[in-house]
Amino acid sequence: MAYRFLWDSHVNATQTGALVTLSVDFDPLGDQATRWIAKARASMARFQATSAAQGYEFYLYGVTVLVQDSVDQIYELFPFEIALTGAVVVLVVAVVFRSAFLPLRLALTLALPLTFVFGLAVLFFEGGWVWPAVSGLYWLTPVMSFSILVGLGLDYDIFLYSRIYEYRLEGYSDRAAIAHGVYKTGGIITAAGIIMAIAFAGLLASSEMALNQFGFMLCVAVLVDTFVVRTLVVPAMMQLAGSRNWWPGKVPPGTVVNDSDLVEEADPSSTPFMADFDPSAARSEPSKSRSRSDNGVPHAYN
């Protein structure tokens, strides 16, 4: 009966297939298992090609095999994810801001923090700088980090660029628009980056090494992006590019250098009616407001 039970549990009802269980003396989820799976499949393929195994088919099955196949398939599609994400970002940004230079600059400044944090993670987790007992990165960490970090970097960059672009459309010079844009948004971007880093830092307290690695990569990338890339590298690249930032879009002439250029102050001595001006009567009149002229430059009027 025992032999019959084993036969029925390992052979199908039509007796056209059989299950063979293999036990290994190493970690089934470690690096050695990956190499063993590749060698086992190669051996089965060679045996199946011989005349003695003609008509037979061999399959390798198990939890380790399923995980390895998932990893192989995900990393096979990962380059397509990178290419598709980059293409969509470049197309949308180019159409919205009507600029050919912006997508190229954006691709470089998005790749900079990603390259830095991926290299640093390899040194920390594979080089043994901080966690000597860890042999490498968890396979899902780079894939998940890429999408999140691209989204965060794109969000901060568009927030900064849109503000600079608004100043440029108002008639500010290239240099003045960049300086004002960074001044108005730099603190907000940095504060947002610190908040996100604090939120991601909670993953470092986890007992799971995969979550530690994920939190480490997100924290470092966000801080580098907000403190270095968006507030230093991006303004420097835009300053060097000059008018090429907006090409082929049309922007007004950059005549405004300082805020004082926006409002022309009247000289009381040169205005005849100012001699009869009554300050007490002016208190009951509406205060000055600002409007925009046809070319987008604000001016004062009563």
C-alpha positions as a Python dict, from the first residue, in 0.01 Angstrom:
ca = {
    (1, 'M'): (0, 0, 0),
    (2, 'A'): (286, 239, 79),
    (3, 'Y'): (436, 189, -266),
    (4, 'R'): (96, 237, -425),
    (5, 'F'): (47, 564, -235),
    (6, 'L'): (384, 693, -350),
    (7, 'W'): (308, 591, -706),
    (8, 'D'): (-31, 763, -709),
    (9, 'S'): (110, 1080, -550),
    (10, 'H'): (392, 1113, -802),
    (11, 'V'): (239, 978, -1126),
    (12, 'N'): (-71, 1120, -1295),
    (13, 'A'): (-382, 917, -1369),
    (14, 'T'): (-295, 858, -1733),
    (15, 'Q'): (60, 760, -1640),
    (16, 'T'): (206, 1009, -1885),
    (17, 'G'): (384, 1226, -1631),
    (18, 'A'): (582, 1179, -1313),
    (19, 'L'): (700, 1410, -1035),
    (20, 'V'): (1055, 1373, -907),
    (21, 'T'): (1149, 1555, -585),
    (22, 'L'): (1504, 1690, -551),
    (23, 'S'): (1663, 1801, -224),
    (24, 'V'): (1961, 2035, -223),
    (25, 'D'): (2215, 2110, 48),
    (26, 'F'): (2219, 2489, 1),
    (27, 'D'): (1984, 2781, 53),
    (28, 'P'): (1703, 2740, -204),
    (29, 'L'): (1657, 3119, -222),
    (30, 'G'): (2024, 3217, -235),
    (31, 'D'): (2258, 3301, -519),
    (32, 'Q'): (2372, 2939, -545),
    (33, 'A'): (2013, 2833, -621),
    (34, 'T'): (2006, 3067, -922),
    (35, 'R'): (2317, 2906, -1068),
    (36, 'W'): (2186, 2556, -991),
    (37, 'I'): (1856, 2623, -1171),
    (38, 'A'): (2041, 2740, -1483),
    (39, 'K'): (2268, 2432, -1482),
    (40, 'A'): (1977, 2194, -1413),
    (41, 'R'): (1775, 2329, -1704),
    (42, 'A'): (2076, 2310, -1934),
    (43, 'S'): (2133, 1945, -1832),
    (44, 'M'): (1767, 1855, -1891),
    (45, 'A'): (1773, 2021, -2232),
    (46, 'R'): (2081, 1822, -2335),
    (47, 'F'): (1929, 1495, -2208),
    (48, 'Q'): (1602, 1566, -2382),
    (49, 'A'): (1792, 1614, -2709),
    (50, 'T'): (1942, 1263, -2693),
    (51, 'S'): (1781, 967, -2864),
    (52, 'A'): (1713, 794, -2531),
    (53, 'A'): (1483, 1076, -2422),
    (54, 'Q'): (1304, 1136, -2753),
    (55, 'G'): (938, 1216, -2691),
    (56, 'Y'): (990, 1314, -2328),
    (57, 'E'): (961, 1664, -2184),
    (58, 'F'): (1120, 1780, -1860),
    (59, 'Y'): (1014, 2074, -1643),
    (60, 'L'): (1167, 2225, -1332),
    (61, 'Y'): (909, 2334, -1077),
    (62, 'G'): (902, 2472, -723),
    (63, 'V'): (888, 2789, -517),
    (64, 'T'): (1252, 2874, -592),
    (65, 'V'): (1199, 2821, -963),
    (66, 'L'): (885, 3038, -965),
    (67, 'V'): (1067, 3320, -786),
    (68, 'Q'): (1363, 3297, -1022),
    (69, 'D'): (1137, 3300, -1327),
    (70, 'S'): (956, 3606, -1191),
    (71, 'V'): (1286, 3787, -1134),
    (72, 'D'): (1407, 3702, -1485),
    (73, 'Q'): (1085, 3819, -1646),
    (74, 'I'): (1069, 4144, -1447),
    (75, 'Y'): (1430, 4236, -1529),
    (76, 'E'): (1372, 4141, -1890),
    (77, 'L'): (1092, 4401, -1903),
    (78, 'F'): (1270, 4657, -1682),
    (79, 'P'): (1456, 4826, -1973),
    (80, 'F'): (1123, 4870, -2152),
    (81, 'E'): (979, 5032, -1839),
    (82, 'I'): (1270, 5276, -1829),
    (83, 'A'): (1239, 5355, -2200),
    (84, 'L'): (860, 5398, -2186),
    (85, 'T'): (876, 5618, -1876),
    (86, 'G'): (1144, 5835, -2032),
    (87, 'A'): (955, 5867, -2361),
    (88, 'V'): (630, 5970, -2191),
    (89, 'V'): (808, 6223, -1968),
    (90, 'V'): (998, 6377, -2261),
    (91, 'L'): (688, 6398, -2481),
    (92, 'V'): (456, 6547, -2220),
    (93, 'V'): (708, 6803, -2092),
    (94, 'A'): (808, 6910, -2444),
    (95, 'V'): (445, 6962, -2549),
    (96, 'V'): (333, 7143, -2234),
    (97, 'F'): (626, 7387, -2214),
    (98, 'R'): (703, 7400, -2591),
    (99, 'S'): (1073, 7349, -2528),
    (100, 'A'): (1322, 7116, -2693),
    (101, 'F'): (1599, 7173, -2440),
    (102, 'L'): (1389, 7109, -2128),
    (103, 'P'): (1335, 6732, -2188),
    (104, 'L'): (1708, 6678, -2242),
    (105, 'R'): (1802, 6873, -1930),
    (106, 'L'): (1529, 6696, -1734),
    (107, 'A'): (1656, 6353, -1840),
    (108, 'L'): (2007, 6438, -1718),
    (109, 'T'): (1893, 6578, -1384),
    (110, 'L'): (1663, 6280, -1323),
    (111, 'A'): (1941, 6033, -1404),
    (112, 'L'): (2189, 6206, -1171),
    (113, 'P'): (2028, 6119, -833),
    (114, 'L'): (1924, 5776, -959),
    (115, 'T'): (2279, 5689, -1065),
    (116, 'F'): (2423, 5822, -741),
    (117, 'V'): (2186, 5635, -510),
    (118, 'F'): (2208, 5306, -702),
    (119, 'G'): (2588, 5317, -690),
    (120, 'L'): (2587, 5410, -321),
    (121, 'A'): (2346, 5126, -244),
    (122, 'V'): (2576, 4876, -415),
    (123, 'L'): (2871, 4999, -205),
    (124, 'F'): (2670, 4982, 116),
    (125, 'F'): (2492, 4651, 68),
    (126, 'E'): (2731, 4460, -159),
    (127, 'G'): (3061, 4618, -60),
    (128, 'G'): (2994, 4569, 312),
    (129, 'W'): (3039, 4934, 414),
    (130, 'V'): (2746, 4937, 658),
    (131, 'W'): (2590, 4587, 653),
    (132, 'P'): (2878, 4336, 618),
    (133, 'A'): (2643, 4038, 652),
    (134, 'V'): (2436, 4140, 347),
    (135, 'S'): (2547, 3992, 17),
    (136, 'G'): (2353, 4220, -219),
    (137, 'L'): (2040, 4417, -299),
    (138, 'Y'): (1698, 4259, -289),
    (139, 'W'): (1591, 4208, -649),
    (140, 'L'): (1268, 4412, -626),
    (141, 'T'): (1424, 4720, -461),
    (142, 'P'): (1579, 4885, -773),
    (143, 'V'): (1263, 4827, -978),
    (144, 'M'): (1031, 4983, -722),
    (145, 'S'): (1272, 5266, -639),
    (146, 'F'): (1304, 5373, -1001),
    (147, 'S'): (938, 5458, -1052),
    (148, 'I'): (900, 5638, -719),
    (149, 'L'): (1219, 5843, -754),
    (150, 'V'): (1139, 5946, -1112),
    (151, 'G'): (798, 6066, -995),
    (152, 'L'): (940, 6267, -706),
    (153, 'G'): (1221, 6422, -912),
    (154, 'L'): (983, 6512, -1194),
    (155, 'D'): (741, 6671, -948),
    (156, 'Y'): (1008, 6892, -789),
    (157, 'D'): (1159, 6986, -1125),
    (158, 'I'): (830, 7087, -1288),
    (159, 'F'): (740, 7289, -979),
    (160, 'L'): (1067, 7482, -1005),
    (161, 'Y'): (1068, 7518, -1383),
    (162, 'S'): (707, 7635, -1405),
    (163, 'R'): (780, 7915, -1159),
    (164, 'I'): (1089, 8022, -1356),
    (165, 'Y'): (888, 8004, -1678),
    (166, 'E'): (616, 8228, -1530),
    (167, 'Y'): (873, 8494, -1441),
    (168, 'R'): (1022, 8470, -1789),
    (169, 'L'): (681, 8525, -1949),
    (170, 'E'): (635, 8833, -1731),
    (171, 'G'): (937, 8990, -1897),
    (172, 'Y'): (1216, 8902, -1657),
    (173, 'S'): (1556, 8836, -1809),
    (174, 'D'): (1681, 8477, -1813),
    (175, 'R'): (1911, 8531, -1517),
    (176, 'A'): (1649, 8722, -1314),
    (177, 'A'): (1377, 8464, -1384),
    (178, 'I'): (1599, 8179, -1269),
    (179, 'A'): (1709, 8365, -955),
    (180, 'H'): (1353, 8462, -861),
    (181, 'G'): (1220, 8113, -936),
    (182, 'V'): (1479, 7944, -715),
    (183, 'Y'): (1426, 8203, -441),
    (184, 'K'): (1048, 8149, -440),
    (185, 'T'): (1045, 7768, -462),
    (186, 'G'): (1383, 7654, -321),
    (187, 'G'): (1268, 7656, 40),
    (188, 'I'): (944, 7477, -43),
    (189, 'I'): (1121, 7206, -242),
    (190, 'T'): (1379, 7154, 33),
    (191, 'A'): (1110, 7134, 302),
    (192, 'A'): (911, 6885, 94),
    (193, 'G'): (1223, 6674, 46),
    (194, 'I'): (1294, 6668, 420),
    (195, 'I'): (936, 6563, 492),
    (196, 'M'): (957, 6280, 238),
    (197, 'A'): (1296, 6169, 375),
    (198, 'I'): (1154, 6154, 728),
    (199, 'A'): (861, 5947, 603),
    (200, 'F'): (1088, 5705, 414),
    (201, 'A'): (1326, 5682, 710),
    (202, 'G'): (1065, 5479, 895),
    (203, 'L'): (1152, 5185, 669),
    (204, 'L'): (1505, 5182, 814),
    (205, 'A'): (1362, 5069, 1149),
    (206, 'S'): (1216, 4753, 994),
    (207, 'S'): (1365, 4414, 1070),
    (208, 'E'): (1336, 4317, 702),
    (209, 'M'): (1653, 4394, 508),
    (210, 'A'): (1455, 4448, 186),
    (211, 'L'): (1263, 4734, 351),
    (212, 'N'): (1588, 4874, 495),
    (213, 'Q'): (1738, 4888, 148),
    (214, 'F'): (1424, 5041, 2),
    (215, 'G'): (1411, 5311, 271),
    (216, 'F'): (1782, 5385, 236),
    (217, 'M'): (1760, 5440, -139),
    (218, 'L'): (1452, 5661, -114),
    (219, 'C'): (1592, 5876, 169),
    (220, 'V'): (1929, 5936, 5),
    (221, 'A'): (1782, 6004, -339),
    (222, 'V'): (1524, 6253, -210),
    (223, 'L'): (1781, 6447, -8),
    (224, 'V'): (2030, 6459, -296),
    (225, 'D'): (1756, 6565, -534),
    (226, 'T'): (1624, 6849, -318),
    (227, 'F'): (1950, 6981, -168),
    (228, 'V'): (2178, 6943, -470),
    (229, 'V'): (2004, 6877, -800),
    (230, 'R'): (1695, 7102, -798),
    (231, 'T'): (1850, 7391, -606),
    (232, 'L'): (2202, 7390, -752),
    (233, 'V'): (2245, 7178, -1065),
    (234, 'V'): (1920, 7274, -1240),
    (235, 'P'): (1964, 7653, -1197),
    (236, 'A'): (2327, 7627, -1309),
    (237, 'M'): (2235, 7432, -1623),
    (238, 'M'): (1954, 7673, -1706),
    (239, 'Q'): (2184, 7972, -1658),
    (240, 'L'): (2439, 7821, -1897),
    (241, 'A'): (2169, 7738, -2151),
    (242, 'G'): (2030, 8092, -2154),
    (243, 'S'): (1768, 8151, -2423),
    (244, 'R'): (1791, 7787, -2534),
    (245, 'N'): (1578, 7695, -2231),
    (246, 'W'): (1265, 7819, -2408),
    (247, 'W'): (1342, 7731, -2772),
    (248, 'P'): (1141, 7688, -2993),
    (249, 'G'): (876, 7851, -2775),
    (250, 'K'): (828, 8227, -2786),
    (251, 'V'): (896, 8443, -2480),
    (252, 'P'): (887, 8825, -2447),
    (253, 'P'): (1210, 9025, -2442),
    (254, 'G'): (1387, 8995, -2108),
    (255, 'T'): (1388, 9361, -2004),
    (256, 'V'): (1312, 9318, -1633),
    (257, 'V'): (1622, 9262, -1424),
    (258, 'N'): (1503, 9372, -1076),
    (259, 'D'): (1162, 9405, -917),
    (260, 'S'): (1211, 9782, -914),
    (261, 'D'): (1196, 9775, -1293),
    (262, 'L'): (833, 9668, -1281),
    (263, 'V'): (693, 9993, -1135),
    (264, 'E'): (789, 10337, -1247),
    (265, 'E'): (787, 10573, -951),
    (266, 'A'): (658, 10924, -1024),
    (267, 'D'): (880, 11219, -938),
    (268, 'P'): (668, 11471, -740),
    (269, 'S'): (884, 11767, -849),
    (270, 'S'): (831, 11689, -1216),
    (271, 'T'): (452, 11650, -1191),
    (272, 'P'): (260, 11985, -1180),
    (273, 'F'): (-57, 11857, -1015),
    (274, 'M'): (142, 11710, -722),
    (275, 'A'): (178, 12059, -580),
    (276, 'D'): (-198, 12067, -510),
    (277, 'F'): (-208, 11708, -382),
    (278, 'D'): (-394, 11669, -51),
    (279, 'P'): (-270, 11364, 147),
    (280, 'S'): (-582, 11360, 368),
    (281, 'A'): (-808, 11329, 66),
    (282, 'A'): (-602, 11041, -69),
    (283, 'R'): (-679, 10830, 234),
    (284, 'S'): (-1040, 10794, 124),
    (285, 'E'): (-942, 10697, -231),
    (286, 'P'): (-880, 10339, -337),
    (287, 'S'): (-523, 10227, -295),
    (288, 'K'): (-299, 10164, -589),
    (289, 'S'): (-333, 9831, -758),
    (290, 'R'): (-128, 9659, -1018),
    (291, 'S'): (-224, 9544, -1363),
    (292, 'R'): (-36, 9390, -1648),
    (293, 'S'): (32, 9563, -1974),
    (294, 'D'): (-9, 9391, -2306),
    (295, 'N'): (348, 9262, -2304),
    (296, 'G'): (302, 9095, -1966),
    (297, 'V'): (506, 9349, -1760),
    (298, 'P'): (316, 9484, -1457),
    (299, 'H'): (275, 9858, -1411),
    (300, 'A'): (106, 10079, -1150),
    (301, 'Y'): (-209, 10277, -1205),
    (302, 'N'): (-465, 10461, -993),
}
